[in-house]
Amino acid sequence: MALVCNIDAAGKAARLRSGIFGVVAGILLALVTVAGIAPSIAWWGVLASIAGGSFAIWEARAGWCVVRAMGFKTPV
């Protein structure tokens, strides 16, 4: 199944910004966890944040949104 572009330029920009924010937040959480400030369970948050952010960046590059592909209307 081929992915068909289903978001416009504003949607791509919003997903790119949120993806970069997610990856940066994951890196910062990793640094806090390595420093011993956060408990070791925070590694799950690091993994989830970086994976989610990376997926959002991929969506922005592909011009495709999984939520819109499922039939939901998103505001951006």
Residue, then its C-alpha position, 0 to 999 in steps of 0.5 A: m500500500a503506497l502512502v498518499c500525502n494527506i497533510d499540507a505544509a502547515g501540518k508538515a511543519a507542526r509535525l516536524r516541530s513536535g518531532i524535534f521537541g520529542v527527540v530533544a526531550g528524550i535526550l534531556l531525559a536520558l541525561v537526567t537519568v544518567a546523572g542519577i536524578a531520575p529513576s532508572i524506569a525513566w529509560w522507558g520514557v527516553l525510548a518512547s520520547i525518541a521513538g515518537g519524535s522520530f516517527a513524527i519527523w518521518e511523518a513530516r518528511a513523508g507528508w503522511c499522518v497516521v491519524r488522518a489515514m485512520g479517518f480522523k480530522t486533525p486541526v492542522 
